[in-house]
Amino acid sequence: MFEMLERPRMGLYEKALPNEFSWEDKLKQTKLLGFDFLEISVDESDERRSRLDWDDQEIYELKRLCERYEIPLQSMCLSAHRKFPFGSLDPDIRAQAATHMEKAITLAYKLGIRTIQLAGYDVYYEPANEETHQLFIQGMKQAAKMAERAGVMLAVEIMDTSYLNSLSKFEVLNREVNSPFFAAYPDVGNISGWNYDVSTELALSMPHIVQIHLKDTYKVTADYPGQFRDLVIGDGDVDFDAIFSTLKRTECVVPMVIEMWAQDEHWRENIITAKQRLNQVCARATMPALFAAENAA
């Protein structure tokens, strides 16, 4: 059941839960852990890309499960384009990128997903150049038109590679695409990891931000490549106090997702630790707690 909240709506990244869980288990755990929604992953693996080919029976069975547990799939992390990028010099791969996009928008429409997060890579497994960059822009324009027709928001993730690792770079891309259904989905860990001032970046793009990934990272240095995943929130270099002070100052209340990975048997403990630390950050910023006390432990 939807209710207006005094705090941002909080989501959990699907990969923070064990992969062997059934959908019912994932939704049940998301509810028990005190989250408002689950972010479904459609990555480059055959297993998760096959979700784009679910038939209506599979789609609506999952939607009914979401309704039963009152945990919607509010957003989709669509990282399948890492393997099939819009910027590829191979026209067959670009055609596959467009097909994945069309199928993802259709799936989102049927499941009630509001936002699809796109990977901000022109290419990933092949060399990048000016041509791959221009092809990526063309692909984003094509994708935005698909999204406009469906009324589903596309939001580009600020990434862990140098191609699109800041909201400043997103603003340049955004002017090229120029669509009301094309927005930003910043990952504060990635922005921090590349040594940008996260608070300045968030303030710059606030009118275009529709959702935020909360993740911790270690920063890139001259002799260290950084670490962009597998950290519990609070264990890395990200200045969450500065980030939440900026969110309060700019009156930003968009949904946020805890992005973590279930690497071992401590996955639940790690999520609880992250929630407690984020509540402490909110207290220092004199903001409403993100998680109720009974769900923070």
C-alpha positions in Angstrom: 0.0 0.0 0.0 1.4 3.4 -1.0 1.7 6.1 1.7 3.3 9.5 1.7 6.5 9.5 3.7 8.4 12.3 5.5 11.7 10.6 4.3 12.9 9.4 0.9 11.6 6.0 -0.2 14.3 3.4 0.3 15.0 0.5 -2.0 17.3 -2.5 -1.9 19.4 -3.7 -4.9 18.4 -7.2 -5.8 22.1 -8.4 -5.7 22.3 -7.5 -2.0 20.2 -10.7 -1.5 21.5 -14.2 -2.2 21.0 -15.2 -5.8 19.5 -18.6 -4.9 16.5 -17.0 -3.2 13.2 -17.3 -5.0 11.3 -14.1 -5.9 9.1 -14.7 -2.9 12.1 -15.0 -0.6 13.6 -11.8 -2.0 10.4 -9.8 -1.5 9.8 -11.3 1.9 13.3 -10.4 3.1 13.1 -6.9 1.5 9.9 -6.4 3.5 11.4 -7.8 6.8 14.4 -5.6 6.4 12.2 -2.5 6.3 12.7 -1.4 2.7 10.0 0.2 0.5 10.9 -1.5 -2.8 13.3 -3.8 -4.6 15.4 -2.8 -7.6 15.4 -5.7 -10.1 18.7 -6.4 -11.9 18.9 -7.2 -15.6 22.6 -7.6 -16.1 24.7 -9.1 -18.9 24.4 -12.7 -17.7 22.2 -15.0 -19.7 20.2 -15.8 -16.6 19.2 -12.2 -15.9 18.9 -11.1 -19.6 16.4 -13.9 -20.0 14.0 -11.9 -17.9 13.5 -9.6 -20.9 11.8 -12.6 -22.6 9.4 -13.4 -19.8 5.8 -14.1 -21.0 2.8 -12.3 -19.5 2.1 -15.2 -17.1 5.6 -14.9 -15.6 5.4 -11.1 -15.4 2.0 -10.9 -13.8 2.7 -13.7 -11.3 5.7 -11.7 -10.1 3.6 -8.5 -10.0 1.0 -10.3 -7.8 3.7 -11.4 -5.5 4.9 -7.8 -5.2 1.3 -6.8 -4.4 1.0 -9.5 -1.7 4.2 -8.4 0.1 3.6 -4.7 -0.6 7.1 -4.5 -2.1 7.0 -3.0 -5.7 9.8 -3.4 -8.2 10.1 0.4 -8.5 13.3 0.5 -10.5 15.4 -1.7 -12.8 19.2 -1.8 -13.0 19.7 -2.5 -16.7 23.4 -3.3 -17.1 23.0 -5.7 -19.9 24.2 -3.0 -22.2 27.7 -3.5 -20.9 27.9 -6.6 -23.1 25.7 -5.1 -25.8 26.5 -1.4 -25.9 24.9 1.3 -27.9 28.4 2.7 -28.9 29.7 -0.5 -30.4 31.2 -0.3 -33.9 29.4 -3.6 -34.7 26.0 -2.8 -36.1 24.7 -6.2 -35.0 25.6 -5.4 -31.4 23.9 -1.9 -31.6 20.8 -3.6 -33.0 20.9 -6.0 -30.0 21.3 -3.0 -27.7 18.1 -1.4 -29.1 16.2 -4.7 -28.8 17.3 -5.1 -25.2 16.1 -1.5 -24.6 12.7 -2.1 -26.2 12.2 -5.3 -24.2 13.2 -3.7 -20.9 10.8 -0.8 -21.4 8.0 -3.3 -22.2 8.9 -5.3 -19.1 9.0 -2.2 -16.9 5.6 -1.0 -18.2 4.0 -4.3 -17.4 5.6 -4.6 -13.9 4.9 -1.0 -13.0 8.6 -0.1 -12.8 9.0 3.7 -13.0 12.7 4.1 -13.6 15.2 2.1 -15.7 18.8 2.8 -14.8 21.1 2.7 -17.9 24.8 2.0 -17.8 26.8 5.0 -18.8 29.3 3.2 -21.0 29.7 4.0 -24.7 31.5 0.6 -24.9 33.0 -1.6 -22.3 34.8 -4.6 -23.9 36.1 -2.8 -27.0 38.2 0.3 -27.5 36.5 3.6 -27.1 36.9 6.5 -29.5 35.0 9.5 -30.9 32.9 7.3 -33.1 31.8 5.1 -30.2 30.9 8.2 -28.3 28.8 9.6 -31.1 27.1 6.2 -31.6 26.3 6.1 -27.9 24.7 9.6 -28.1 22.6 8.4 -31.0 21.6 5.3 -29.0 20.5 7.4 -26.1 18.3 9.5 -28.3 16.8 6.4 -29.7 16.2 4.9 -26.3 14.7 8.2 -25.0 12.1 8.1 -27.7 11.1 4.6 -26.8 10.8 5.7 -23.2 8.7 8.7 -24.1 6.2 6.5 -25.9 5.8 4.2 -22.9 6.0 6.9 -20.2 8.9 5.1 -18.4 11.8 7.1 -17.1 15.4 6.4 -18.3 18.1 7.4 -15.9 21.8 7.1 -16.7 24.1 5.8 -13.9 27.2 7.7 -13.1 29.7 5.0 -13.6 32.9 3.4 -12.3 34.9 4.1 -15.4 36.2 7.5 -16.6 33.7 7.8 -19.5 30.7 9.0 -17.5 32.0 9.3 -14.0 30.5 12.7 -13.0 27.2 14.5 -13.1 29.0 17.3 -14.9 29.5 14.9 -17.8 25.9 13.8 -17.6 24.8 17.4 -18.1 26.7 17.6 -21.4 25.1 14.3 -22.5 21.7 15.5 -21.3 21.8 18.5 -23.6 22.4 16.3 -26.5 19.6 13.9 -25.8 17.1 16.6 -24.7 14.2 14.4 -23.5 11.9 14.8 -20.5 12.2 11.0 -20.0 16.0 11.0 -19.9 17.5 11.8 -16.4 20.4 11.1 -14.1 20.8 8.2 -11.6 24.0 9.2 -9.6 25.9 6.5 -7.7 27.5 8.6 -5.0 30.2 5.9 -4.5 31.3 6.2 -8.1 31.4 10.0 -8.1 33.5 9.9 -4.9 35.7 7.2 -6.1 36.8 9.4 -9.0 37.6 12.2 -6.6 34.8 14.6 -7.6 33.2 16.7 -5.0 29.9 14.8 -4.6 28.0 17.6 -2.9 28.8 20.0 -5.7 27.9 17.4 -8.3 24.6 16.6 -6.7 23.7 20.3 -6.4 24.6 20.9 -10.0 22.3 18.2 -11.4 19.6 18.1 -8.7 16.8 19.1 -11.2 17.6 16.1 -13.3 18.1 13.4 -10.6 15.3 10.9 -10.3 17.0 8.3 -8.0 20.3 7.8 -6.1 22.4 4.7 -5.5 24.0 4.7 -2.0 27.3 2.8 -2.2 30.7 3.1 -0.5 34.0 3.0 -2.4 37.7 3.6 -2.0 39.1 6.5 -4.1 41.3 6.3 -7.2 44.8 7.6 -6.5 47.9 7.9 -8.6 49.0 4.3 -7.6 45.7 2.7 -6.7 42.8 1.9 -9.1 40.2 2.4 -6.4 37.5 -0.1 -5.3 34.0 0.4 -6.6 32.1 -2.5 -5.1 31.8 -5.0 -2.3 32.1 -2.5 0.6 29.6 -2.1 3.4 28.4 1.4 3.6 30.5 3.3 6.1 33.7 1.2 5.5 35.0 3.3 2.5 35.9 6.9 1.7 32.4 8.3 0.8 31.5 11.3 2.9 27.8 10.4 3.6 27.5 13.3 6.1 28.3 15.9 3.4 26.0 14.1 0.9 23.0 14.1 3.2 23.6 17.7 4.3 23.4 18.5 0.6 20.2 16.5 0.1 18.7 18.4 3.0 19.8 21.8 1.8 18.5 21.2 -1.8 15.3 19.6 -0.5 16.0 16.4 -2.5 13.6 13.6 -1.6 14.0 11.2 -4.5 14.0 7.5 -3.9 17.4 5.9 -2.9 18.7 2.4 -3.2 21.3 0.7 -1.1 23.7 -1.0 -3.6 25.5 -3.9 -2.0 26.3 -7.5 -3.0 25.6 -10.7 -1.1 29.1 -12.2 -1.2 28.8 -14.5 1.8 26.7 -15.6 4.7 27.0 -12.1 6.3 24.8 -10.5 3.7 21.9 -9.7 6.2 24.3 -8.5 8.9 25.9 -6.2 6.3 22.6 -4.7 5.2 21.6 -4.0 8.8 25.0 -2.4 9.5 24.5 -0.1 6.4 21.0 0.8 7.5 22.1 1.7 11.1 25.0 3.8 9.7 22.7 5.7 7.3 20.3 6.4 10.2 23.2 7.8 12.2 24.1 10.1 9.2 20.5 11.3 9.0 20.5 12.1 12.8 23.6 14.2 12.4 22.0 16.0 9.5 18.8 16.5 11.5 16.8 14.6 8.9 14.1 11.9 9.4 15.6 8.4 9.8 15.5 6.3 6.7 14.5 3.2 8.6 12.2 2.7 11.5 13.8 1.6 14.8 12.3 -1.8 14.6 13.7 -2.3 11.2 17.2 -0.9 11.9 18.4 -3.9 13.8 
